[in-house]
């Protein structure tokens, strides 16, 4: 789904958990009417406890709290935490719990990350409520105020309603959502829109990215943790580099939660390097962030731009057209490039056969998984 572009938004870039977690907890602590949270990952641990405490604190003040979790991504959230949340009056729903039905249905996941408070402020990014985000994974988020908040809230509400049982739909006073509140519009705000995807048939995020990559004139910088791009994206990246665009990829280094995915993506390095694409592998930690900068266009959100996300998952990104936002994201990229190792084209062409074998094996496995459609 592709919402319209909306003027009058205030957007704050929040790099690293040390920035976005306090901002989100502060927003929840000031909630007066309702809090909506939609996450893919939530597992028992320190961060999950902090999230539970914040949501329970809001509920105890009389705020309506709604928590929507993916049925697979939340399998690690224990019964004690779920009981605490529900006993505090928080409404908890699961998207598509794993069951004895079709493989395709089990593979479809809610990968979005949405936090909305009082219809006034929203957050998105690649975050989750697992302890890795406290110190082991590098992630970013954006805080939004203005008309786009209403579009983020509509995404949540649409999916929440689809999770209600027939009985609950007949008694919305107990299971339904509170009335949506309209956000403010700011005269000094920037232009933004929400784009979302739901499986293979609804890929507004992919089409939007492809269009921007094809039209890039100066810079095209992309960060993704799981670089297994489609043929169309690889071709567009190479073409952009050949016509003189500064094309750079910021990808994870050896610190990766799924090393096989890294190897599968590395088999594309040589062709991209030959076309003039620069590739940087982040060294400090595993970089889990997903953000793109094309000239003065920015996209931040949940989508990894890989085959799997684009084919199976519910995803959502915040797009911005703003010189200020682009400069902020560009500066963030530069800081991350500085602590990354750039892949040398000549050295990569001479890489050992062991590395090539890993690329081939994991590339074959990825191709087999991709055909599960």
N, C-alpha and C positions, 0 to 999 in steps of 0.2 A: 504494500500500500504506500502511496506517495502523497503526502499532504501538500498543500499549497505553501509557497514561500510567504512568510509573515515578517513584517517589519516591527521594530520596537522591542527587541529582546536584549536583555542583559545577560551576558555569558561570561563565566569565570572558569579558566582552565585550572585544574587541580591535579598537578603531577605528584604521584606517589601517595601511598596510604597515609603518610604523616600529614598530608594536606586534605585529602578528600574524606577520610573517616571522621576527623573532628568536625568538618563542615556539615556532613550528613547528620551526625549525632546532635549537633547544635540546632539544626533545622527541626529535627524531631522533638527536641526538648522545648522548642517554642511553638509547637503545633497547638492550635486551638480547636480545630474542627475534625480533621481526618488525616490519616497517613496511609498511603498506598505503597506497598513494597512488592516488587516482582523480581525474583532471582532464579538463576540456574543452580548455582552451588551454595549449599548451606550444610555444614557438617559440625557436629559437636566439637567444642573447643573454646579457646579464649575469645576469639572474635565472635563466634556465635553467641556466647554468653553476653558479650557487650551489646550485641544487636537485640537479644531478648530483653535485657535490662532496659534498653532505651525504649523499645516498643511497649513493654509492660508499664514503664513509668508514664508514657503518654496515655495508655488506656486507663490507668488509675486516676488520671486527671479528668477523665470523661471524654477523651479524644477517641473517635472511632478508628480502629486500626485493622487493616486488611492485609494479609500476607499470602502471596501466591508463589508457590515454589514448584520447580520441575520435579516430577515424580521420580526421576532417576537421579538428578543432581542432588536431591535432598535425602537420598537413602541413608546417608551418614549422619543425619540429624536424629539423635536418640529420642526415645519415648519421654524421658524426663523433661527435655526441653519443649517438646510438643505439648505435653501436659501443662507445663508452666504457662505457655502462651495462651492456650485455650481456657485455662482456669481464670486468667486475667481478663477474659472477655474478647480476646483477639480472634478474629475470624481467619481461619487457616484453610487454604485450599491447595490441592496438588494437581498439576497439569500432567495428564497422561501417565499414571502410575504403570510400572512394568507389569505386564500380565500375560496370560496365555492366549494371546490373540496374534494377529499377523506380525511378521518381522518388521514390515514397513511401518506399522503403527508404533511399535516399540522404538524404532529408530528416530521417530519424529519427536524432537525435544524443544522445550521453551528455553532458549539461550539468551533471552533479553534480560537487561538489567535496568530496572526503573524504580525510582523513589520519587513520590510526589507528596508534598505537604501542603494541605489547605488550598490546593489549586493555585498556589502562588509561586512555589519554587519546585523545581524538579532536578534530578540528578540522573546521569547515565554514564556508561563507560563499559569497562570489562570486568568490574569488580564482582566479588562474591563474599559470602560469610564463611570463609575457611581460613585457618591460621596462616597459610602460605602468604596471604596478602599482607600480613603484619610485617614480615621481614624477608621472606624468601623470594617473592615475585615482585617485579616492577610493573606498576599499573598506573593508569591515569583516569580521570573522570572530568566531567564538566557540570557546573552548576548553572541552572537556567532560570531566569525570571522573564515574564512576558507572554505573549500569545502562544508560543510553541508549547508552553506548559499544558495548555488545554489539549493539545494533540497527544502529548505523552499520556495524559490522563485518559483520553479516549481509548488508546491502545489497551491500557490496563482494564478499563471497564468492560470493553468488548470481550476480552478473554475471561474475565471473572464471571460474567453472565453465562458464558458457555460452560463453566464448571458447576453451575448450580443444578441440583436434581430437579425433577419435575415438581416435587412437593415444595421445594424451596422457591421455585419460580412462581408458585401459586401463593406464596406468603413472603413477599419481598420485604415486608416490614422487619423480618428477623434475619433474612439471609441476603437481602439486597444491599446496595451501596447507598451512602448518603448522597444528597443532591450535590452535583458538581458546582463549584464556585468559579467564577470567571476571573482570569488573571489580569493584571494591570498591563497597559501598554506604555512603553517609555519613549519619550521624544528623542532621547540620545541613544536609542537601542540599535542593534544590528539586525541584519536580515538572516533568517534561518528557516529551516523546515525539517520535519521528521520524515524519515523514510524507513519502511519496514519490509520484511520478507517473511513468507511462510511457505517453505518448501520450493520445489522446482517450478511450480506454475506462477508464483508470485515473487518476482525477484527485482523489485524496484531498486534495491541497494546495488545489485550487480549492474543493472542498466545505467544507473546514475554514475557509478564509478567508471564504467567503460566509456561513457560519453565524455566525461571530464578528462580521462587519460588521452583520448583521441584528440581533444581540443587543446591540450596543454601547450603552452608557448615558451615558458621559462623554466619552471621547476616542477618536479613530480616526485615527491618523497612519500614513501609508504612504509608503515610499520605494522607487522603482523607476527604473531607467535607461531603460527602454523602455516608455513609457506608451501602450499601445494596448489599452485594457481591453475586455473583453467587455461586451455590452449589460447582462447581469445584474449585473456589478460596478458599472457606471456607475449603474444604477438603485438599487442598494443604497446606494452612497455618497450619492447625492442624497437618498434617503429618510432616511438617518441624519442628515444635516445639517438637514433640515426638521423633524425631531423634537427638535432642540436639541443633538445631539452635536457636539463640537468636531472637525470633519473637516478634516484638512490633508493635502496631497500635497506631498512633497519630490521634485522632478524635476530633471533636468539643465537647465542654461541653454544658452547658445550654444556652450559647449565640449561637443561631442557627437561620438561616433565615427561615428554614422549620423544626420546631420541630417534626412534624409527621414523617419525614424521619429519624430523630435521633431515635425515638421510634421504628420504623420498623427495624432499624439495631441493636438495643439493644437486640432484641430477640435472636441474635446469640452469645451474650457475654458469656453466661454460658458454652456452649459447647467449645468455644474457650479457655476460662480461664481454663477449666478442662484439655484441651490438653496441657496447658503450655504457651499459648499466653499471653503476657502482653499487657494491654490496658490502654492508657493514654488519658484522656479528657482534652483538652486545655482550660485554664481558663480565660486568659486576655480578649479575644474578640472571635468573630467567625473566625475560621481558615478555609479559603477558598482554601488553597494551595493543590496541587496534586503533590507529589513527592515520589519516592521509592528508597530505597537503598538495594541492595542485594550483599553482599560481596563487590567487587569493581565495580559493575554495578549500574548506576544511570539512572533514568527516570524522566523527568520533563516536564510538559505540561498541556494540557487542559482536559485530560481524568480523570474522577472521579472513574473509575473502578467499576461502579454500573450497574445494569441491564439496566437502562434507557439510559445512555450514550452509552453503548456497543451496544444497539439494534438500536437506532434511529439516533444518531448524527454523524456529521463529526467531527473527533477528530484528534489531532496530538501531538506527544510527541518527545522530544529530548532525545535520549539515549546516554550514555557515558560509555566507559570502561577506567577508569583512577584511579589510586590510589590517586592522588592529588584531583581530583573531588570528589571521594568517601569520602575522609577525610573531605573535606569542607562540604559536605552534612551531613556526620555523626556528625560533630560539630554542625551544625544547628539543627539536630534532638535532640542532647543532651541539647541544650539551651531550646528547646521547651518542652522536657520532664520535665525539671526542673521547669517549670511554669504550669505544668499540674497536674491533680489529677489522680493517678493510681487507677484503679478499683480493689478492694480487692475481691478475689474469694469467700471467706466465706461470706462476707457482701452481695455480689451480690446474692448468693444463697438464702439468707434470706430476699431479698427485699420484700417490701409490695405488697399486691395483687393489689393495685391501679396501681402501676408501671407495673405489669405483664399484667393487663387488657389493658393498653395503648399499650404495645408491641403487644398484640394479635390483637387489633383493627386495628392499623396502619399496622401491618404485613399482615393482610387480605386485606386491601386496596391496599397495594403494590403488593400483588399476583394478584389481579384483574387487576391492571394497566399493570403488566408485561405480561399478556396474550393478550394485545392489539397488536397483531402482524399481 
